[in-house]
Amino acid sequence: MARQGGEALTLVPALITLLTDFGLSDPYVGVMKGVIYSRASDVRIVDVSHGVPPQDIRWASYWLERAYAWFPRGTVHIAVIDPGVGTDRAVLVHEAHGHVFLVPDNGLLSHSLRSSADAVTRRVDVPALAYPTLSSTFHGRELFAPLAAELASAQRQPSELGEIAQNIVAPRLSETVTSPGRVDGHIVCVDHFGNLITNIELPARAAEERANLGLHLGEHAFSLVETYGQLEVGASGTLVNSFGTLEIVSRDASARRNYGDALGSPVSLRWSPK
């Protein structure tokens, strides 16, 4: 059970999610799970992904923002994409939408998560936890895992962990910019199928008007389709993915191979307003 906003959010057994850039070829993920079970043997652990490219905070921020809502209220979400491990970077415990997020202070928390009406962010007082001395390279094992276990099992409460955080690192996942007939954003990640995922949601007005509607990446323009099957084999287009943002796709092929991964590249959704 985790608690949010001072009220108990009961989840039996408690649930913890893991999002990291550790991959699965090394023991890092398994060791984190071992630590969690050592502190709270009844919890459940769900792997959101361990395939985030190394140190790619923006990529991880997108998936943290888009995945958490599919879990029950009271879930504790660990995100360890932490190139600043071993430095004086802070650790944050963030409460929003009935969920608890445990992250390094490096821009992982998106604007959306920060702007929730019930959002509370605290800077964890690490020395007060009285954990054994931390290594300089694996805070996932020595800090994030035990603390998440204690939060999920109500051995600790977020309100006890530190003062309200001020001036935390700005989000690495940029917001979109909207103007008449246009929304500007970026390619933020690429999925297993080679789809180029943007941070742009399809505005209702654009979907209704649709005149000259297209997503633009450099010199390329992609028409909007509703399903992959509406494209000819090998053809490309854009559609709203299962997490609510536009992505560039190629039918039975990889948009990444066709257009490069384009990570961070600007994209724009354009249409002719009535």
URMO-V494058 format. One record per pair of residues at least 24 apart in sequence whose C-alpha atoms are under 8 Angstrom apart, sorted by sequence separation. I is the first residue (numbers start at 1). GAP is how many residues later the second one is. D is the distance in Angstrom with one decimal. If there is no record, write none. Layout:
i=I gap=GAP d=D
i=I gap=GAP d=D
This chain:
i=57 gap=24 d=6.2
i=73 gap=24 d=7.5
i=74 gap=24 d=5.8
i=75 gap=24 d=5.5
i=76 gap=24 d=4.7
i=77 gap=24 d=4.7
i=78 gap=24 d=5.0
i=79 gap=24 d=5.3
i=80 gap=24 d=7.0
i=82 gap=24 d=7.6
i=95 gap=24 d=5.4
i=96 gap=24 d=6.8
i=175 gap=24 d=7.7
i=176 gap=24 d=6.5
i=214 gap=24 d=7.9
i=56 gap=25 d=7.1
i=73 gap=25 d=5.0
i=74 gap=25 d=5.0
i=75 gap=25 d=6.3
i=76 gap=25 d=5.8
i=77 gap=25 d=6.1
i=78 gap=25 d=6.2
i=79 gap=25 d=7.8
i=94 gap=25 d=7.1
i=95 gap=25 d=5.2
i=181 gap=25 d=7.5
i=24 gap=26 d=6.9
i=55 gap=26 d=5.8
i=73 gap=26 d=5.4
i=74 gap=26 d=6.8
i=76 gap=26 d=7.4
i=94 gap=26 d=5.7
i=95 gap=26 d=6.4
i=222 gap=26 d=7.4
i=16 gap=27 d=7.2
i=18 gap=27 d=7.4
i=23 gap=27 d=4.9
i=54 gap=27 d=7.5
i=55 gap=27 d=6.6
i=94 gap=27 d=4.3
i=14 gap=28 d=7.2
i=15 gap=28 d=5.7
i=16 gap=28 d=6.2
i=17 gap=28 d=5.7
i=18 gap=28 d=6.3
i=19 gap=28 d=6.6
i=21 gap=28 d=8.0
i=22 gap=28 d=5.6
i=23 gap=28 d=5.3
i=55 gap=28 d=5.7
i=93 gap=28 d=5.9
i=94 gap=28 d=6.3
i=13 gap=29 d=6.0
i=14 gap=29 d=4.8
i=15 gap=29 d=4.8
i=16 gap=29 d=4.9
i=17 gap=29 d=4.7
i=18 gap=29 d=5.0
i=19 gap=29 d=5.4
i=20 gap=29 d=6.4
i=21 gap=29 d=5.1
i=22 gap=29 d=7.1
i=23 gap=29 d=7.7
i=92 gap=29 d=6.6
i=93 gap=29 d=5.4
i=13 gap=30 d=5.4
i=14 gap=30 d=6.1
i=15 gap=30 d=5.9
i=16 gap=30 d=6.3
i=17 gap=30 d=5.8
i=18 gap=30 d=5.7
i=19 gap=30 d=5.1
i=20 gap=30 d=4.7
i=21 gap=30 d=5.6
i=22 gap=30 d=7.7
i=92 gap=30 d=5.6
i=93 gap=30 d=6.6
i=13 gap=31 d=6.6
i=15 gap=31 d=7.5
i=17 gap=31 d=6.3
i=18 gap=31 d=6.9
i=19 gap=31 d=5.8
i=20 gap=31 d=7.1
i=21 gap=31 d=4.5
i=68 gap=31 d=8.0
i=92 gap=31 d=4.8
i=93 gap=31 d=6.6
i=18 gap=32 d=7.7
i=20 gap=32 d=6.3
i=21 gap=32 d=5.8
i=22 gap=32 d=7.5
i=91 gap=32 d=5.9
i=92 gap=32 d=5.6
i=129 gap=32 d=8.0
i=19 gap=33 d=7.9
i=21 gap=33 d=5.3
i=90 gap=33 d=6.6
i=91 gap=33 d=5.5
i=21 gap=34 d=6.9
i=90 gap=34 d=7.2
i=21 gap=35 d=7.9
i=91 gap=35 d=7.9
i=122 gap=36 d=7.7
i=125 gap=36 d=6.0
i=122 gap=37 d=7.8
i=124 gap=37 d=5.2
i=125 gap=37 d=5.1
i=123 gap=38 d=7.5
i=124 gap=38 d=4.9
i=125 gap=38 d=7.9
i=202 gap=38 d=7.2
i=122 gap=39 d=7.2
i=123 gap=39 d=5.5
i=124 gap=39 d=7.5
i=201 gap=39 d=7.6
i=20 gap=40 d=7.7
i=122 gap=40 d=5.7
i=123 gap=40 d=5.9
i=19 gap=41 d=7.5
i=103 gap=41 d=7.9
i=122 gap=41 d=5.4
i=123 gap=41 d=6.3
i=102 gap=42 d=7.0
i=122 gap=42 d=4.3
i=123 gap=42 d=5.1
i=121 gap=43 d=5.8
i=122 gap=43 d=4.7
i=201 gap=43 d=6.2
i=202 gap=43 d=6.8
i=65 gap=44 d=7.8
i=120 gap=44 d=7.3
i=121 gap=44 d=5.7
i=201 gap=44 d=4.5
i=202 gap=44 d=6.9
i=19 gap=45 d=7.6
i=65 gap=45 d=6.7
i=200 gap=45 d=5.3
i=201 gap=45 d=6.1
i=61 gap=46 d=7.9
i=102 gap=46 d=7.2
i=199 gap=46 d=5.9
i=200 gap=46 d=5.7
i=61 gap=47 d=4.9
i=65 gap=47 d=7.4
i=198 gap=47 d=6.3
i=199 gap=47 d=7.1
i=60 gap=48 d=7.0
i=61 gap=48 d=6.3
i=62 gap=48 d=7.7
i=65 gap=48 d=6.8
i=197 gap=48 d=7.3
i=198 gap=48 d=5.6
i=217 gap=48 d=7.6
i=218 gap=48 d=7.8
i=57 gap=49 d=7.7
i=58 gap=49 d=7.9
i=61 gap=49 d=6.2
i=86 gap=49 d=7.1
i=87 gap=49 d=7.7
i=197 gap=49 d=6.4
i=198 gap=49 d=5.5
i=217 gap=49 d=6.8
i=218 gap=49 d=7.4
i=57 gap=50 d=7.1
i=58 gap=50 d=7.0
i=86 gap=50 d=4.1
i=197 gap=50 d=4.3
i=217 gap=50 d=4.9
i=57 gap=51 d=5.9
i=85 gap=51 d=6.4
i=86 gap=51 d=5.9
i=196 gap=51 d=5.3
i=197 gap=51 d=6.5
i=216 gap=51 d=5.5
i=217 gap=51 d=7.0
i=85 gap=52 d=5.8
i=195 gap=52 d=6.3
i=196 gap=52 d=5.0
i=215 gap=52 d=6.9
i=216 gap=52 d=5.2
i=85 gap=53 d=7.2
i=86 gap=53 d=7.8
i=195 gap=53 d=5.7
i=196 gap=53 d=6.7
i=215 gap=53 d=5.7
i=216 gap=53 d=6.2
i=85 gap=54 d=6.8
i=195 gap=54 d=5.0
i=215 gap=54 d=4.4
i=216 gap=54 d=7.6
i=194 gap=55 d=7.6
i=195 gap=55 d=7.5
i=214 gap=55 d=5.8
i=215 gap=55 d=6.4
i=213 gap=56 d=7.3
i=214 gap=56 d=5.6
i=213 gap=57 d=5.6
i=214 gap=57 d=6.6
i=17 gap=58 d=7.4
i=19 gap=58 d=7.8
i=212 gap=58 d=7.4
i=213 gap=58 d=4.2
i=15 gap=59 d=7.7
i=16 gap=59 d=5.8
i=17 gap=59 d=6.4
i=18 gap=59 d=6.3
i=19 gap=59 d=6.2
i=20 gap=59 d=5.8
i=21 gap=59 d=7.1
i=194 gap=59 d=7.8
i=195 gap=59 d=6.5
i=196 gap=59 d=6.5
i=212 gap=59 d=5.1
i=213 gap=59 d=7.1
i=14 gap=60 d=7.8
i=15 gap=60 d=5.2
i=16 gap=60 d=4.8
i=17 gap=60 d=4.8
i=18 gap=60 d=5.1
i=19 gap=60 d=4.7
i=20 gap=60 d=4.9
i=21 gap=60 d=5.7
i=80 gap=60 d=6.5
i=111 gap=60 d=6.4
i=193 gap=60 d=7.9
i=194 gap=60 d=4.5
i=195 gap=60 d=5.5
i=196 gap=60 d=6.5
i=211 gap=60 d=5.8
i=212 gap=60 d=5.9
i=11 gap=61 d=7.9
i=14 gap=61 d=7.0
i=15 gap=61 d=6.4
i=16 gap=61 d=5.7
i=17 gap=61 d=6.0
i=18 gap=61 d=6.1
i=19 gap=61 d=6.3
i=20 gap=61 d=5.5
i=107 gap=61 d=7.9
i=110 gap=61 d=5.2
i=193 gap=61 d=6.2
i=194 gap=61 d=5.4
i=195 gap=61 d=6.4
i=210 gap=61 d=6.4
i=211 gap=61 d=5.4
i=11 gap=62 d=8.0
i=16 gap=62 d=7.2
i=18 gap=62 d=7.9
i=19 gap=62 d=7.9
i=106 gap=62 d=8.0
i=107 gap=62 d=5.2
i=109 gap=62 d=5.9
i=110 gap=62 d=7.3
i=111 gap=62 d=7.8
i=194 gap=62 d=4.9
i=209 gap=62 d=7.9
i=210 gap=62 d=7.5
i=211 gap=62 d=7.5
i=11 gap=63 d=6.5
i=95 gap=63 d=7.9
i=105 gap=63 d=6.5
i=106 gap=63 d=5.5
i=107 gap=63 d=5.2
i=108 gap=63 d=6.2
i=110 gap=63 d=6.0
i=111 gap=63 d=7.9
i=194 gap=63 d=7.2
i=209 gap=63 d=7.7
i=9 gap=64 d=6.9
i=10 gap=64 d=6.8
i=11 gap=64 d=7.9
i=80 gap=64 d=7.9
i=105 gap=64 d=6.0
i=106 gap=64 d=7.6
i=107 gap=64 d=4.1
i=108 gap=64 d=6.5
i=110 gap=64 d=8.0
i=111 gap=64 d=7.2
i=209 gap=64 d=6.9
i=9 gap=65 d=5.3
i=93 gap=65 d=6.6
i=106 gap=65 d=7.8
i=107 gap=65 d=5.0
i=108 gap=65 d=7.7
i=196 gap=65 d=6.8
i=206 gap=65 d=6.6
i=209 gap=65 d=7.1
i=78 gap=66 d=6.9
i=106 gap=66 d=8.0
i=107 gap=66 d=7.7
i=190 gap=66 d=7.5
i=196 gap=66 d=7.7
i=78 gap=67 d=7.8
i=194 gap=67 d=8.0
i=206 gap=67 d=7.7
i=93 gap=68 d=7.9
i=198 gap=69 d=7.7
i=200 gap=69 d=7.9
i=4 gap=70 d=7.2
i=78 gap=70 d=7.1
i=3 gap=71 d=6.5
i=77 gap=71 d=7.8
i=190 gap=71 d=6.8
i=2 gap=72 d=5.1
i=76 gap=72 d=6.5
i=1 gap=73 d=6.7
i=2 gap=73 d=6.8
i=92 gap=73 d=7.9
i=190 gap=73 d=7.7
i=2 gap=74 d=7.1
i=189 gap=74 d=6.3
i=76 gap=75 d=7.3
i=187 gap=75 d=6.5
i=188 gap=75 d=5.9
i=76 gap=76 d=6.1
i=187 gap=76 d=5.2
i=188 gap=76 d=5.9
i=75 gap=77 d=7.2
i=186 gap=77 d=7.8
i=187 gap=77 d=5.2
i=74 gap=78 d=7.8
i=186 gap=78 d=5.6
i=187 gap=78 d=5.5
i=186 gap=79 d=5.5
i=187 gap=79 d=6.6
i=186 gap=80 d=4.4
i=187 gap=80 d=6.8
i=185 gap=81 d=5.8
i=186 gap=81 d=5.2
i=184 gap=82 d=7.2
i=185 gap=82 d=5.3
i=186 gap=82 d=7.9
i=184 gap=83 d=5.9
i=185 gap=83 d=6.1
i=184 gap=84 d=4.4
i=183 gap=85 d=5.6
i=184 gap=85 d=6.4
i=182 gap=86 d=6.7
i=183 gap=86 d=5.1
i=182 gap=87 d=5.5
i=183 gap=87 d=6.7
i=182 gap=88 d=4.5
i=9 gap=89 d=7.7
i=181 gap=89 d=5.6
i=182 gap=89 d=6.5
i=5 gap=90 d=7.5
i=181 gap=90 d=5.1
i=4 gap=91 d=6.4
i=181 gap=91 d=5.7
i=4 gap=92 d=8.0
i=181 gap=92 d=5.4
i=180 gap=93 d=7.1
i=4 gap=94 d=5.9
i=4 gap=95 d=7.0
i=4 gap=96 d=7.2
i=2 gap=98 d=7.7
i=35 gap=106 d=6.7
i=43 gap=106 d=7.7
i=39 gap=107 d=6.4
i=32 gap=108 d=6.5
i=32 gap=109 d=5.0
i=36 gap=109 d=5.4
i=40 gap=109 d=5.6
i=43 gap=109 d=7.4
i=31 gap=110 d=6.7
i=35 gap=110 d=6.2
i=36 gap=110 d=5.6
i=39 gap=110 d=5.9
i=40 gap=110 d=7.0
i=43 gap=110 d=7.4
i=35 gap=111 d=6.2
i=39 gap=111 d=6.8
i=61 gap=111 d=7.4
i=62 gap=111 d=6.7
i=33 gap=112 d=7.3
i=36 gap=112 d=7.4
i=37 gap=112 d=7.6
i=61 gap=112 d=6.2
i=5 gap=113 d=7.8
i=28 gap=113 d=7.8
i=32 gap=113 d=5.7
i=36 gap=113 d=5.2
i=40 gap=113 d=6.4
i=58 gap=114 d=5.1
i=59 gap=114 d=7.8
i=57 gap=115 d=6.6
i=58 gap=115 d=5.0
i=62 gap=126 d=7.2
i=62 gap=127 d=7.9
i=59 gap=129 d=5.7
i=58 gap=130 d=6.5
i=59 gap=130 d=5.2
i=58 gap=131 d=8.0
i=16 gap=132 d=7.2
i=16 gap=133 d=7.7
i=16 gap=136 d=6.9
i=15 gap=137 d=6.7
i=62 gap=137 d=7.7
i=14 gap=138 d=5.6
i=14 gap=139 d=6.4
i=3 gap=148 d=7.8
i=2 gap=149 d=5.7
i=1 gap=150 d=7.7
i=2 gap=150 d=4.6
i=1 gap=151 d=5.2
i=2 gap=151 d=6.4
i=3 gap=151 d=7.1
i=1 gap=152 d=5.1
i=2 gap=152 d=5.6
i=1 gap=153 d=5.7
i=6 gap=153 d=7.6
i=3 gap=154 d=6.5
i=4 gap=154 d=7.5
i=2 gap=155 d=7.5
i=3 gap=155 d=7.5
i=67 gap=176 d=7.8
i=66 gap=177 d=6.1
